[in-house]
């Protein structure tokens, strides 16, 4: 990816349609190259628009005949899972087993106001599988872990110019990185990308890309951004809940292993006396 990422902006009624967007995505070499492509559809916002967008992309991919394409709904609980180390907090992380199978990933999410994230879009959709698996970690930790372990090869965020108004004009933001796409959408919503909770969470662990160049345009979507004070209050509660869960997990591990401590101590003393 270049130092300055590119995001495509498209509005309903602009020249051409979604088909032209997919052709431009193809010309930029953003279409994933893999024997299997998974298109995951996020569960928030205008779900019908996100599903319609996914179908349009799948139809385009099928005309290319480059891979087997599968649409995965956000409500699906992964059938199999694995446990891996968690970078952001103590303990393990339960992840979908198919994250470690050979495939390319496309995430399509409808943007929506969110008390946790202020604006939920691509990054939030990437983390939905981890939430479905019941991971007790803080929401911001799950967003980072999902982006670290299973970042999307292509991200499409969509919505309506007037949030919640089904007949208002649709819009789409498309890019090869969820961070760049989400930051572009937040800016269109009148927010400061660096202040977005999920982007701040990622910035604690990695260098974020430079602000993206927007090719095309997006409407003013200020109705998609939740109040900052609600987000801060929710973040405090989420961190507290995650801390309680961590204490409970450590207590269970202690109960499970406490009977081993005397033998361990005796072995250490025996080695010292020898």
KAUR-V280778 format. One record per pair of residues at least 24 apart in sequence whose C-alpha atoms are under 8 Angstrom apart, sorted by the first residue. I is the first residue (numbers start at 1). J is the second residue. D is the distance in whole Angstrom. If there is no record, write none. Layout:
i=I j=J d=D
i=I j=J d=D
This chain:
i=3 j=209 d=7
i=3 j=210 d=7
i=4 j=209 d=7
i=4 j=210 d=5
i=4 j=211 d=7
i=4 j=212 d=6
i=4 j=213 d=7
i=5 j=180 d=7
i=5 j=209 d=7
i=5 j=210 d=7
i=5 j=211 d=7
i=5 j=212 d=5
i=5 j=213 d=6
i=6 j=175 d=7
i=6 j=180 d=8
i=6 j=212 d=5
i=6 j=213 d=5
i=6 j=214 d=6
i=6 j=215 d=7
i=7 j=173 d=7
i=7 j=174 d=6
i=7 j=175 d=5
i=7 j=176 d=8
i=7 j=180 d=7
i=7 j=181 d=6
i=7 j=184 d=8
i=7 j=212 d=6
i=7 j=213 d=6
i=7 j=214 d=5
i=7 j=215 d=6
i=8 j=172 d=8
i=8 j=173 d=6
i=8 j=174 d=5
i=8 j=175 d=6
i=8 j=214 d=6
i=8 j=215 d=5
i=8 j=216 d=6
i=8 j=217 d=8
i=9 j=171 d=7
i=9 j=172 d=6
i=9 j=173 d=5
i=9 j=174 d=7
i=9 j=214 d=6
i=9 j=215 d=6
i=9 j=216 d=5
i=9 j=217 d=5
i=9 j=218 d=6
i=10 j=171 d=6
i=10 j=172 d=5
i=10 j=173 d=7
i=10 j=216 d=6
i=10 j=217 d=6
i=10 j=218 d=6
i=11 j=169 d=7
i=11 j=170 d=6
i=11 j=171 d=4
i=11 j=172 d=6
i=11 j=217 d=7
i=11 j=218 d=6
i=11 j=219 d=7
i=12 j=169 d=6
i=12 j=170 d=5
i=12 j=171 d=6
i=13 j=169 d=8
i=18 j=56 d=7
i=19 j=56 d=8
i=19 j=60 d=7
i=22 j=57 d=7
i=22 j=60 d=7
i=30 j=153 d=8
i=30 j=154 d=7
i=30 j=175 d=8
i=30 j=176 d=6
i=31 j=153 d=8
i=31 j=154 d=7
i=32 j=104 d=6
i=32 j=105 d=8
i=32 j=153 d=6
i=32 j=154 d=7
i=33 j=66 d=8
i=33 j=67 d=8
i=33 j=104 d=7
i=34 j=66 d=8
i=34 j=67 d=6
i=34 j=102 d=8
i=34 j=103 d=6
i=34 j=104 d=6
i=35 j=66 d=7
i=35 j=67 d=5
i=35 j=68 d=6
i=35 j=102 d=8
i=35 j=103 d=7
i=36 j=67 d=5
i=36 j=68 d=5
i=36 j=69 d=6
i=36 j=70 d=8
i=36 j=102 d=7
i=36 j=103 d=5
i=36 j=104 d=6
i=37 j=67 d=6
i=37 j=68 d=6
i=37 j=69 d=5
i=37 j=70 d=6
i=37 j=103 d=6
i=37 j=104 d=5
i=37 j=105 d=6
i=37 j=106 d=7
i=38 j=69 d=6
i=38 j=70 d=5
i=38 j=71 d=6
i=38 j=72 d=7
i=38 j=103 d=7
i=38 j=104 d=6
i=38 j=105 d=5
i=38 j=106 d=6
i=39 j=69 d=7
i=39 j=70 d=6
i=39 j=71 d=5
i=39 j=72 d=6
i=39 j=105 d=6
i=39 j=106 d=5
i=39 j=107 d=6
i=39 j=108 d=7
i=40 j=71 d=6
i=40 j=72 d=5
i=40 j=73 d=6
i=40 j=74 d=7
i=40 j=105 d=7
i=40 j=106 d=6
i=40 j=107 d=5
i=40 j=108 d=6
i=41 j=71 d=7
i=41 j=72 d=6
i=41 j=73 d=5
i=41 j=74 d=6
i=41 j=107 d=6
i=41 j=108 d=5
i=41 j=109 d=6
i=41 j=125 d=8
i=42 j=73 d=7
i=42 j=74 d=5
i=42 j=107 d=7
i=42 j=108 d=6
i=42 j=109 d=5
i=42 j=110 d=7
i=42 j=122 d=8
i=42 j=125 d=5
i=42 j=126 d=8
i=42 j=128 d=8
i=43 j=73 d=8
i=43 j=74 d=5
i=43 j=75 d=7
i=43 j=109 d=7
i=43 j=110 d=8
i=43 j=125 d=7
i=44 j=109 d=7
i=44 j=110 d=6
i=44 j=111 d=7
i=44 j=112 d=6
i=44 j=120 d=8
i=45 j=109 d=8
i=45 j=110 d=5
i=45 j=111 d=5
i=45 j=112 d=5
i=45 j=159 d=7
i=45 j=164 d=8
i=46 j=110 d=5
i=46 j=111 d=8
i=46 j=112 d=8
i=46 j=159 d=6
i=46 j=160 d=8
i=46 j=164 d=7
i=47 j=110 d=6
i=49 j=110 d=7
i=49 j=158 d=7
i=49 j=159 d=7
i=50 j=108 d=6
i=50 j=109 d=6
i=50 j=110 d=6
i=50 j=158 d=7
i=50 j=159 d=8
i=53 j=108 d=8
i=54 j=108 d=7
i=74 j=125 d=8
i=74 j=128 d=7
i=74 j=129 d=7
i=75 j=132 d=8
i=76 j=132 d=8
i=77 j=129 d=7
i=77 j=132 d=6
i=77 j=133 d=7
i=78 j=129 d=7
i=78 j=132 d=8
i=78 j=133 d=7
i=86 j=145 d=7
i=87 j=145 d=7
i=88 j=141 d=6
i=88 j=144 d=8
i=88 j=145 d=8
i=89 j=137 d=7
i=89 j=141 d=8
i=90 j=246 d=7
i=91 j=246 d=8
i=93 j=135 d=7
i=94 j=130 d=7
i=94 j=133 d=7
i=94 j=134 d=8
i=94 j=135 d=6
i=95 j=129 d=8
i=95 j=130 d=6
i=95 j=133 d=7
i=96 j=129 d=7
i=96 j=130 d=8
i=99 j=149 d=8
i=99 j=150 d=6
i=104 j=152 d=8
i=104 j=153 d=6
i=105 j=151 d=8
i=105 j=152 d=5
i=105 j=153 d=5
i=105 j=154 d=7
i=106 j=152 d=6
i=106 j=153 d=6
i=106 j=154 d=5
i=106 j=155 d=6
i=106 j=156 d=8
i=107 j=152 d=6
i=107 j=154 d=6
i=107 j=155 d=5
i=107 j=156 d=6
i=108 j=155 d=6
i=108 j=156 d=5
i=108 j=157 d=6
i=108 j=158 d=8
i=109 j=156 d=6
i=109 j=157 d=5
i=109 j=158 d=6
i=110 j=157 d=6
i=110 j=158 d=5
i=110 j=159 d=5
i=111 j=157 d=6
i=111 j=158 d=6
i=111 j=159 d=6
i=111 j=224 d=7
i=112 j=159 d=8
i=112 j=163 d=8
i=112 j=224 d=5
i=112 j=225 d=7
i=113 j=223 d=8
i=113 j=224 d=5
i=113 j=225 d=5
i=113 j=226 d=5
i=114 j=225 d=7
i=114 j=226 d=6
i=114 j=231 d=8
i=115 j=226 d=6
i=115 j=227 d=7
i=115 j=230 d=6
i=115 j=231 d=5
i=115 j=234 d=7
i=116 j=197 d=8
i=116 j=230 d=8
i=116 j=231 d=5
i=116 j=232 d=8
i=116 j=234 d=6
i=116 j=235 d=6
i=117 j=196 d=7
i=117 j=197 d=6
i=117 j=198 d=6
i=117 j=231 d=6
i=118 j=196 d=7
i=118 j=197 d=7
i=118 j=225 d=5
i=118 j=226 d=5
i=118 j=227 d=7
i=118 j=228 d=7
i=118 j=231 d=6
i=119 j=186 d=7
i=119 j=196 d=8
i=119 j=224 d=6
i=119 j=225 d=5
i=119 j=226 d=6
i=121 j=157 d=6
i=121 j=182 d=6
i=122 j=155 d=7
i=122 j=156 d=7
i=122 j=157 d=6
i=122 j=178 d=5
i=122 j=179 d=8
i=122 j=181 d=7
i=122 j=182 d=6
i=123 j=147 d=7
i=123 j=178 d=6
i=123 j=179 d=7
i=123 j=182 d=7
i=123 j=198 d=7
i=124 j=198 d=8
i=126 j=150 d=8
i=126 j=151 d=7
i=126 j=152 d=8
i=136 j=242 d=6
i=136 j=245 d=6
i=136 j=246 d=8
i=137 j=242 d=5
i=137 j=245 d=8
i=138 j=238 d=6
i=138 j=239 d=6
i=138 j=241 d=8
i=138 j=242 d=5
i=139 j=238 d=7
i=140 j=197 d=7
i=140 j=198 d=6
i=140 j=201 d=6
i=141 j=201 d=7
i=143 j=198 d=7
i=143 j=201 d=8
i=144 j=198 d=8
i=144 j=201 d=7
i=144 j=202 d=6
i=151 j=177 d=8
i=151 j=178 d=8
i=152 j=176 d=8
i=152 j=177 d=7
i=152 j=178 d=7
i=153 j=177 d=7
i=154 j=178 d=8
i=155 j=181 d=7
i=156 j=181 d=8
i=157 j=181 d=7
i=157 j=182 d=8
i=157 j=185 d=8
i=160 j=221 d=8
i=161 j=219 d=6
i=161 j=220 d=7
i=161 j=221 d=5
i=162 j=221 d=7
i=162 j=223 d=7
i=163 j=221 d=7
i=163 j=223 d=6
i=163 j=224 d=6
i=171 j=218 d=7
i=171 j=219 d=7
i=172 j=218 d=8
i=173 j=218 d=8
i=179 j=208 d=8
i=179 j=209 d=8
i=180 j=209 d=7
i=180 j=211 d=7
i=180 j=212 d=6
i=181 j=212 d=8
i=183 j=211 d=8
i=183 j=212 d=8
i=184 j=211 d=8
i=184 j=212 d=7
i=184 j=214 d=8
i=186 j=225 d=8
i=188 j=218 d=7
i=188 j=219 d=7
i=188 j=220 d=6
i=188 j=221 d=6
i=188 j=222 d=7
i=189 j=220 d=6
i=189 j=221 d=5
i=189 j=222 d=4
i=189 j=223 d=7
i=189 j=224 d=6
i=189 j=225 d=6
i=190 j=220 d=8
i=190 j=221 d=8
i=190 j=222 d=6
i=190 j=225 d=8
i=191 j=225 d=7
i=197 j=231 d=8
